[in-house]
């Protein structure tokens, strides 16, 4: 019985870590999407200016 209690705790910890990692991944993807658009716009502006 004691062993199954610890197994449940480890599983719960893994789920919490997975949720935190998922949230971090969502934030990073959002930031990269916004920054990617800004960088693309800046490079397009520089490319147009060089022509």
CHARMM-style PDB file with segment names, atoms N, HN, CA, C and O in Angstrom:
ATOM      1  N   UNK     1       0.825  -1.193   0.000  1.00  0.00      PROA
ATOM      2  CA  UNK     1       0.000   0.000   0.000  1.00  0.00      PROA
ATOM      3  C   UNK     1       0.869   1.257   0.000  1.00  0.00      PROA
ATOM      4  O   UNK     1       0.567   2.217  -0.708  1.00  0.00      PROA
ATOM      5  N   UNK     2       1.933   1.257   0.781  1.00  0.00      PROA
ATOM      6  HN  UNK     2       2.179   0.477   1.357  1.00  0.00      PROA
ATOM      7  CA  UNK     2       2.833   2.403   0.838  1.00  0.00      PROA
ATOM      8  C   UNK     2       3.500   2.626  -0.520  1.00  0.00      PROA
ATOM      9  O   UNK     2       3.676   3.765  -0.952  1.00  0.00      PROA
ATOM     10  N   UNK     3       3.864   1.546  -1.179  1.00  0.00      PROA
ATOM     11  HN  UNK     3       3.721   0.620  -0.827  1.00  0.00      PROA
ATOM     12  CA  UNK     3       4.526   1.650  -2.478  1.00  0.00      PROA
ATOM     13  C   UNK     3       3.592   2.271  -3.524  1.00  0.00      PROA
ATOM     14  O   UNK     3       4.033   3.109  -4.310  1.00  0.00      PROA
ATOM     15  N   UNK     4       2.328   1.884  -3.550  1.00  0.00      PROA
ATOM     16  HN  UNK     4       1.969   1.203  -2.912  1.00  0.00      PROA
ATOM     17  CA  UNK     4       1.390   2.441  -4.526  1.00  0.00      PROA
ATOM     18  C   UNK     4       1.128   3.926  -4.262  1.00  0.00      PROA
ATOM     19  O   UNK     4       0.853   4.682  -5.195  1.00  0.00      PROA
ATOM     20  N   UNK     5       1.211   4.344  -2.999  1.00  0.00      PROA
ATOM     21  HN  UNK     5       1.434   3.730  -2.242  1.00  0.00      PROA
ATOM     22  CA  UNK     5       1.037   5.759  -2.682  1.00  0.00      PROA
ATOM     23  C   UNK     5       2.144   6.587  -3.320  1.00  0.00      PROA
ATOM     24  O   UNK     5       1.874   7.631  -3.915  1.00  0.00      PROA
ATOM     25  N   UNK     6       3.392   6.130  -3.201  1.00  0.00      PROA
ATOM     26  HN  UNK     6       3.612   5.283  -2.718  1.00  0.00      PROA
ATOM     27  CA  UNK     6       4.506   6.862  -3.795  1.00  0.00      PROA
ATOM     28  C   UNK     6       4.437   6.825  -5.319  1.00  0.00      PROA
ATOM     29  O   UNK     6       4.816   7.802  -5.966  1.00  0.00      PROA
ATOM     30  N   UNK     7       3.978   5.757  -5.893  1.00  0.00      PROA
ATOM     31  HN  UNK     7       3.670   4.964  -5.367  1.00  0.00      PROA
ATOM     32  CA  UNK     7       3.849   5.659  -7.338  1.00  0.00      PROA
ATOM     33  C   UNK     7       2.848   6.695  -7.848  1.00  0.00      PROA
ATOM     34  O   UNK     7       3.060   7.310  -8.893  1.00  0.00      PROA
ATOM     35  N   UNK     8       1.756   6.883  -7.102  1.00  0.00      PROA
ATOM     36  HN  UNK     8       1.584   6.384  -6.253  1.00  0.00      PROA
ATOM     37  CA  UNK     8       0.768   7.885  -7.499  1.00  0.00      PROA
ATOM     38  C   UNK     8       1.355   9.292  -7.399  1.00  0.00      PROA
ATOM     39  O   UNK     8       1.083  10.145  -8.244  1.00  0.00      PROA
ATOM     40  N   UNK     9       2.153   9.528  -6.371  1.00  0.00      PROA
ATOM     41  HN  UNK     9       2.373   8.835  -5.685  1.00  0.00      PROA
ATOM     42  CA  UNK     9       2.783  10.846  -6.207  1.00  0.00      PROA
ATOM     43  C   UNK     9       3.741  11.132  -7.350  1.00  0.00      PROA
ATOM     44  O   UNK     9       3.770  12.251  -7.861  1.00  0.00      PROA
ATOM     45  N   UNK    10       4.529  10.142  -7.761  1.00  0.00      PROA
ATOM     46  HN  UNK    10       4.506   9.233  -7.346  1.00  0.00      PROA
ATOM     47  CA  UNK    10       5.459  10.337  -8.865  1.00  0.00      PROA
ATOM     48  C   UNK    10       4.695  10.631 -10.156  1.00  0.00      PROA
ATOM     49  O   UNK    10       5.100  11.499 -10.929  1.00  0.00      PROA
ATOM     50  N   UNK    11       3.614   9.929 -10.390  1.00  0.00      PROA
ATOM     51  HN  UNK    11       3.286   9.224  -9.761  1.00  0.00      PROA
ATOM     52  CA  UNK    11       2.807  10.163 -11.582  1.00  0.00      PROA
ATOM     53  C   UNK    11       2.218  11.556 -11.585  1.00  0.00      PROA
ATOM     54  O   UNK    11       2.165  12.214 -12.624  1.00  0.00      PROA
ATOM     55  N   UNK    12       1.776  12.003 -10.426  1.00  0.00      PROA
ATOM     56  HN  UNK    12       1.819  11.468  -9.583  1.00  0.00      PROA
ATOM     57  CA  UNK    12       1.210  13.352 -10.324  1.00  0.00      PROA
ATOM     58  C   UNK    12       2.288  14.387 -10.606  1.00  0.00      PROA
ATOM     59  O   UNK    12       2.025  15.379 -11.286  1.00  0.00      PROA
ATOM     60  N   UNK    13       3.477  14.178 -10.104  1.00  0.00      PROA
ATOM     61  HN  UNK    13       3.691  13.373  -9.552  1.00  0.00      PROA
ATOM     62  CA  UNK    13       4.589  15.102 -10.347  1.00  0.00      PROA
ATOM     63  C   UNK    13       4.930  15.170 -11.823  1.00  0.00      PROA
ATOM     64  O   UNK    13       5.210  16.244 -12.355  1.00  0.00      PROA
ATOM     65  N   UNK    14       4.908  14.020 -12.484  1.00  0.00      PROA
ATOM     66  HN  UNK    14       4.681  13.147 -12.052  1.00  0.00      PROA
ATOM     67  CA  UNK    14       5.209  13.993 -13.913  1.00  0.00      PROA
ATOM     68  C   UNK    14       4.157  14.751 -14.704  1.00  0.00      PROA
ATOM     69  O   UNK    14       4.487  15.448 -15.664  1.00  0.00      PROA
ATOM     70  N   UNK    15       2.907  14.624 -14.318  1.00  0.00      PROA
ATOM     71  HN  UNK    15       2.639  14.058 -13.538  1.00  0.00      PROA
ATOM     72  CA  UNK    15       1.839  15.347 -15.002  1.00  0.00      PROA
ATOM     73  C   UNK    15       2.013  16.847 -14.806  1.00  0.00      PROA
ATOM     74  O   UNK    15       1.818  17.622 -15.743  1.00  0.00      PROA
ATOM     75  N   UNK    16       2.376  17.257 -13.605  1.00  0.00      PROA
ATOM     76  HN  UNK    16       2.535  16.628 -12.845  1.00  0.00      PROA
ATOM     77  CA  UNK    16       2.585  18.685 -13.346  1.00  0.00      PROA
ATOM     78  C   UNK    16       3.742  19.223 -14.174  1.00  0.00      PROA
ATOM     79  O   UNK    16       3.643  20.310 -14.743  1.00  0.00      PROA
ATOM     80  N   UNK    17       4.841  18.471 -14.248  1.00  0.00      PROA
ATOM     81  HN  UNK    17       4.921  17.588 -13.786  1.00  0.00      PROA
ATOM     82  CA  UNK    17       5.974  18.897 -15.070  1.00  0.00      PROA
ATOM     83  C   UNK    17       5.584  18.968 -16.545  1.00  0.00      PROA
ATOM     84  O   UNK    17       6.001  19.880 -17.259  1.00  0.00      PROA
ATOM     85  N   UNK    18       4.790  18.011 -16.994  1.00  0.00      PROA
ATOM     86  HN  UNK    18       4.451  17.271 -16.413  1.00  0.00      PROA
ATOM     87  CA  UNK    18       4.353  18.009 -18.392  1.00  0.00      PROA
ATOM     88  C   UNK    18       3.487  19.236 -18.687  1.00  0.00      PROA
ATOM     89  O   UNK    18       3.621  19.844 -19.749  1.00  0.00      PROA
ATOM     90  N   UNK    19       2.607  19.602 -17.763  1.00  0.00      PROA
ATOM     91  HN  UNK    19       2.498  19.108 -16.900  1.00  0.00      PROA
ATOM     92  CA  UNK    19       1.772  20.791 -17.961  1.00  0.00      PROA
ATOM     93  C   UNK    19       2.610  22.066 -17.985  1.00  0.00      PROA
ATOM     94  O   UNK    19       2.359  22.964 -18.789  1.00  0.00      PROA
ATOM     95  N   UNK    20       3.596  22.143 -17.108  1.00  0.00      PROA
ATOM     96  HN  UNK    20       3.800  21.414 -16.455  1.00  0.00      PROA
ATOM     97  CA  UNK    20       4.475  23.312 -17.088  1.00  0.00      PROA
ATOM     98  C   UNK    20       5.252  23.398 -18.394  1.00  0.00      PROA
ATOM     99  O   UNK    20       5.367  24.477 -18.975  1.00  0.00      PROA
ATOM    100  N   UNK    21       5.785  22.273 -18.861  1.00  0.00      PROA
ATOM    101  HN  UNK    21       5.691  21.397 -18.388  1.00  0.00      PROA
ATOM    102  CA  UNK    21       6.522  22.269 -20.123  1.00  0.00      PROA
ATOM    103  C   UNK    21       5.626  22.647 -21.294  1.00  0.00      PROA
ATOM    104  O   UNK    21       6.063  23.347 -22.207  1.00  0.00      PROA
ATOM    105  N   UNK    22       4.383  22.193 -21.277  1.00  0.00      PROA
ATOM    106  HN  UNK    22       4.028  21.624 -20.535  1.00  0.00      PROA
ATOM    107  CA  UNK    22       3.447  22.542 -22.343  1.00  0.00      PROA
ATOM    108  C   UNK    22       3.170  24.047 -22.338  1.00  0.00      PROA
ATOM    109  O   UNK    22       3.132  24.671 -23.399  1.00  0.00      PROA
ATOM    110  N   UNK    23       2.978  24.629 -21.162  1.00  0.00      PROA
ATOM    111  HN  UNK    23       3.008  24.123 -20.301  1.00  0.00      PROA
ATOM    112  CA  UNK    23       2.754  26.077 -21.073  1.00  0.00      PROA
ATOM    113  C   UNK    23       3.968  26.857 -21.559  1.00  0.00      PROA
ATOM    114  O   UNK    23       3.827  27.843 -22.281  1.00  0.00      PROA
ATOM    115  N   UNK    24       5.151  26.421 -21.168  1.00  0.00      PROA
ATOM    116  HN  UNK    24       5.266  25.620 -20.580  1.00  0.00      PROA
ATOM    117  CA  UNK    24       6.368  27.091 -21.624  1.00  0.00      PROA
ATOM    118  C   UNK    24       6.491  26.989 -23.141  1.00  0.00      PROA
ATOM    119  O   UNK    24       6.852  27.963 -23.803  1.00  0.00      PROA
ATOM    120  N   UNK    25       6.194  25.820 -23.690  1.00  0.00      PROA
ATOM    121  HN  UNK    25       5.901  25.029 -23.152  1.00  0.00      PROA
ATOM    122  CA  UNK    25       6.273  25.635 -25.140  1.00  0.00      PROA
ATOM    123  C   UNK    25       5.301  26.553 -25.859  1.00  0.00      PROA
ATOM    124  O   UNK    25       5.648  27.128 -26.890  1.00  0.00      PROA
ATOM    125  N   UNK    26       4.094  26.702 -25.339  1.00  0.00      PROA
ATOM    126  HN  UNK    26       3.812  26.235 -24.501  1.00  0.00      PROA
ATOM    127  CA  UNK    26       3.102  27.580 -25.962  1.00  0.00      PROA
ATOM    128  C   UNK    26       3.577  29.028 -25.945  1.00  0.00      PROA
ATOM    129  O   UNK    26       3.438  29.741 -26.939  1.00  0.00      PROA
ATOM    130  N   UNK    27       4.136  29.463 -24.820  1.00  0.00      PROA
ATOM    131  HN  UNK    27       4.248  28.884 -24.013  1.00  0.00      PROA
ATOM    132  CA  UNK    27       4.642  30.837 -24.715  1.00  0.00      PROA
ATOM    133  C   UNK    27       5.807  31.052 -25.674  1.00  0.00      PROA
ATOM    134  O   UNK    27       5.870  32.077 -26.351  1.00  0.00      PROA
ATOM    135  N   UNK    28       6.725  30.101 -25.737  1.00  0.00      PROA
ATOM    136  HN  UNK    28       6.675  29.267 -25.187  1.00  0.00      PROA
ATOM    137  CA  UNK    28       7.884  30.232 -26.631  1.00  0.00      PROA
ATOM    138  C   UNK    28       7.442  30.274 -28.081  1.00  0.00      PROA
ATOM    139  O   UNK    28       7.958  31.080 -28.855  1.00  0.00      PROA
ATOM    140  N   UNK    29       6.505  29.432 -28.465  1.00  0.00      PROA
ATOM    141  HN  UNK    29       6.086  28.778 -27.836  1.00  0.00      PROA
ATOM    142  CA  UNK    29       6.004  29.437 -29.844  1.00  0.00      PROA
ATOM    143  C   UNK    29       5.351  30.771 -30.163  1.00  0.00      PROA
ATOM    144  O   UNK    29       5.546  31.314 -31.250  1.00  0.00      PROA
ATOM    145  N   UNK    30       4.576  31.305 -29.223  1.00  0.00      PROA
ATOM    146  HN  UNK    30       4.418  30.865 -28.340  1.00  0.00      PROA
ATOM    147  CA  UNK    30       3.941  32.606 -29.442  1.00  0.00      PROA
ATOM    148  C   UNK    30       4.959  33.722 -29.600  1.00  0.00      PROA
ATOM    149  O   UNK    30       4.829  34.564 -30.488  1.00  0.00      PROA
ATOM    150  N   UNK    31       5.968  33.732 -28.746  1.00  0.00      PROA
ATOM    151  HN  UNK    31       6.074  33.048 -28.025  1.00  0.00      PROA
ATOM    152  CA  UNK    31       7.005  34.769 -28.822  1.00  0.00      PROA
ATOM    153  C   UNK    31       7.777  34.652 -30.126  1.00  0.00      PROA
ATOM    154  O   UNK    31       8.037  35.659 -30.784  1.00  0.00      PROA
ATOM    155  N   UNK    32       8.145  33.434 -30.505  1.00  0.00      PROA
ATOM    156  HN  UNK    32       7.933  32.616 -29.971  1.00  0.00      PROA
ATOM    157  CA  UNK    32       8.886  33.243 -31.751  1.00  0.00      PROA
ATOM    158  C   UNK    32       8.052  33.632 -32.968  1.00  0.00      PROA
ATOM    159  O   UNK    32       8.588  34.152 -33.946  1.00  0.00      PROA
ATOM    160  N   UNK    33       6.766  33.389 -32.914  1.00  0.00      PROA
ATOM    161  HN  UNK    33       6.331  32.967 -32.119  1.00  0.00      PROA
ATOM    162  CA  UNK    33       5.889  33.780 -34.017  1.00  0.00      PROA
ATOM    163  C   UNK    33       5.876  35.293 -34.167  1.00  0.00      PROA
ATOM    164  O   UNK    33       6.009  35.802 -35.279  1.00  0.00      PROA
ATOM    165  N   UNK    34       5.720  36.014 -33.073  1.00  0.00      PROA
ATOM    166  HN  UNK    34       5.612  35.600 -32.169  1.00  0.00      PROA
ATOM    167  CA  UNK    34       5.691  37.475 -33.120  1.00  0.00      PROA
ATOM    168  C   UNK    34       7.046  38.023 -33.559  1.00  0.00      PROA
ATOM    169  O   UNK    34       7.116  38.884 -34.436  1.00  0.00      PROA
ATOM    170  N   UNK    35       8.119  37.525 -32.949  1.00  0.00      PROA
ATOM    171  HN  UNK    35       8.062  36.826 -32.237  1.00  0.00      PROA
ATOM    172  CA  UNK    35       9.448  38.006 -33.304  1.00  0.00      PROA
ATOM    173  C   UNK    35       9.804  37.633 -34.736  1.00  0.00      PROA
ATOM    174  O   UNK    35      10.457  38.406 -35.437  1.00  0.00      PROA
ATOM    175  N   UNK    36       9.382  36.467 -35.166  1.00  0.00      PROA
ATOM    176  HN  UNK    36       8.851  35.839 -34.596  1.00  0.00      PROA
ATOM    177  CA  UNK    36       9.659  36.029 -36.536  1.00  0.00      PROA
ATOM    178  C   UNK    36       9.028  36.963 -37.550  1.00  0.00      PROA
ATOM    179  O   UNK    36       9.645  37.286 -38.565  1.00  0.00      PROA
ATOM    180  N   UNK    37       7.822  37.395 -37.290  1.00  0.00      PROA
ATOM    181  HN  UNK    37       7.321  37.133 -36.466  1.00  0.00      PROA
ATOM    182  CA  UNK    37       7.154  38.339 -38.193  1.00  0.00      PROA
ATOM    183  C   UNK    37       7.886  39.671 -38.215  1.00  0.00      PROA
ATOM    184  O   UNK    37       8.072  40.265 -39.277  1.00  0.00      PROA
ATOM    185  N   UNK    38       8.301  40.141 -37.043  1.00  0.00      PROA
ATOM    186  HN  UNK    38       8.149  39.659 -36.180  1.00  0.00      PROA
ATOM    187  CA  UNK    38       9.009  41.418 -36.966  1.00  0.00      PROA
ATOM    188  C   UNK    38      10.347  41.350 -37.700  1.00  0.00      PROA
ATOM    189  O   UNK    38      10.708  42.271 -38.431  1.00  0.00      PROA
ATOM    190  N   UNK    39      11.069  40.266 -37.502  1.00  0.00      PROA
ATOM    191  HN  UNK    39      10.776  39.518 -36.907  1.00  0.00      PROA
ATOM    192  CA  UNK    39      12.361  40.102 -38.181  1.00  0.00      PROA
ATOM    193  C   UNK    39      12.141  40.004 -39.684  1.00  0.00      PROA
ATOM    194  O   UNK    39      12.894  40.594 -40.459  1.00  0.00      PROA
ATOM    195  N   UNK    40      11.139  39.283 -40.096  1.00  0.00      PROA
ATOM    196  HN  UNK    40      10.527  38.804 -39.466  1.00  0.00      PROA
ATOM    197  CA  UNK    40      10.842  39.160 -41.524  1.00  0.00      PROA
ATOM    198  C   UNK    40      10.516  40.527 -42.125  1.00  0.00      PROA
ATOM    199  O   UNK    40      10.979  40.849 -43.219  1.00  0.00      PROA
ATOM    200  N   UNK    41       9.726  41.325 -41.422  1.00  0.00      PROA
ATOM    201  HN  UNK    41       9.350  41.063 -40.533  1.00  0.00      PROA
ATOM    202  CA  UNK    41       9.390  42.661 -41.912  1.00  0.00      PROA
ATOM    203  C   UNK    41      10.629  43.537 -42.014  1.00  0.00      PROA
ATOM    204  O   UNK    41      10.795  44.265 -42.993  1.00  0.00      PROA
ATOM    205  N   UNK    42      11.500  43.473 -41.011  1.00  0.00      PROA
ATOM    206  HN  UNK    42      11.365  42.882 -40.216  1.00  0.00      PROA
ATOM    207  CA  UNK    42      12.728  44.283 -41.033  1.00  0.00      PROA
ATOM    208  C   UNK    42      13.635  43.856 -42.183  1.00  0.00      PROA
ATOM    209  O   UNK    42      14.188  44.706 -42.881  1.00  0.00      PROA
ATOM    210  N   UNK    43      13.793  42.556 -42.387  1.00  0.00      PROA
ATOM    211  HN  UNK    43      13.344  41.866 -41.820  1.00  0.00      PROA
ATOM    212  CA  UNK    43      14.639  42.079 -43.486  1.00  0.00      PROA
ATOM    213  C   UNK    43      14.051  42.456 -44.840  1.00  0.00      PROA
ATOM    214  O   UNK    43      14.795  42.761 -45.771  1.00  0.00      PROA
ATOM    215  N   UNK    44      12.751  42.438 -44.959  1.00  0.00      PROA
ATOM    216  HN  UNK    44      12.146  42.190 -44.203  1.00  0.00      PROA
ATOM    217  CA  UNK    44      12.108  42.847 -46.196  1.00  0.00      PROA
ATOM    218  C   UNK    44      12.357  44.323 -46.456  1.00  0.00      PROA
ATOM    219  O   UNK    44      12.611  44.722 -47.593  1.00  0.00      PROA
ATOM    220  N   UNK    45      12.287  45.121 -45.425  1.00  0.00      PROA
ATOM    221  HN  UNK    45      12.081  44.797 -44.502  1.00  0.00      PROA
ATOM    222  CA  UNK    45      12.538  46.570 -45.547  1.00  0.00      PROA
ATOM    223  C   UNK    45      13.983  46.829 -45.963  1.00  0.00      PROA
ATOM    224  O   UNK    45      14.240  47.665 -46.830  1.00  0.00      PROA
ATOM    225  N   UNK    46      14.917  46.122 -45.355  1.00  0.00      PROA
ATOM    226  HN  UNK    46      14.709  45.443 -44.651  1.00  0.00      PROA
ATOM    227  CA  UNK    46      16.325  46.278 -45.711  1.00  0.00      PROA
ATOM    228  C   UNK    46      16.572  45.818 -47.144  1.00  0.00      PROA
ATOM    229  O   UNK    46      17.299  46.474 -47.890  1.00  0.00      PROA
ATOM    230  N   UNK    47      15.977  44.710 -47.527  1.00  0.00      PROA
ATOM    231  HN  UNK    47      15.387  44.177 -46.920  1.00  0.00      PROA
ATOM    232  CA  UNK    47      16.125  44.206 -48.895  1.00  0.00      PROA
ATOM    233  C   UNK    47      15.575  45.158 -49.919  1.00  0.00      PROA
ATOM    234  O   UNK    47      16.174  45.352 -50.977  1.00  0.00      PROA
ATOM    235  N   UNK    48      14.434  45.761 -49.619  1.00  0.00      PROA
ATOM    236  HN  UNK    48      13.947  45.604 -48.760  1.00  0.00      PROA
ATOM    237  CA  UNK    48      13.833  46.737 -50.536  1.00  0.00      PROA
ATOM    238  C   UNK    48      14.706  47.995 -50.636  1.00  0.00      PROA
ATOM    239  O   UNK    48      14.829  48.581 -51.711  1.00  0.00      PROA
ATOM    240  N   UNK    49      15.302  48.404 -49.529  1.00  0.00      PROA
ATOM    241  HN  UNK    49      15.202  47.927 -48.655  1.00  0.00      PROA
ATOM    242  CA  UNK    49      16.147  49.597 -49.520  1.00  0.00      PROA
ATOM    243  C   UNK    49      17.429  49.370 -50.314  1.00  0.00      PROA
ATOM    244  O   UNK    49      17.967  50.311 -50.897  1.00  0.00      PROA
ATOM    245  N   UNK    50      17.922  48.143 -50.345  1.00  0.00      PROA
ATOM    246  HN  UNK    50      17.485  47.378 -49.871  1.00  0.00      PROA
ATOM    247  CA  UNK    50      19.153  47.843 -51.053  1.00  0.00      PROA
ATOM    248  C   UNK    50      18.960  47.767 -52.566  1.00  0.00      PROA
ATOM    249  O   UNK    50      19.924  47.909 -53.319  1.00  0.00      PROA
ATOM    250  N   UNK    51      17.744  47.547 -53.013  1.00  0.00      PROA
ATOM    251  HN  UNK    51      16.961  47.432 -52.402  1.00  0.00      PROA
ATOM    252  CA  UNK    51      17.493  47.419 -54.464  1.00  0.00      PROA
ATOM    253  C   UNK    51      17.602  48.732 -55.173  1.00  0.00      PROA
ATOM    254  OT1 UNK    51      17.420  48.794 -56.388  1.00  0.00      PROA
TER     255      UNK     51
END
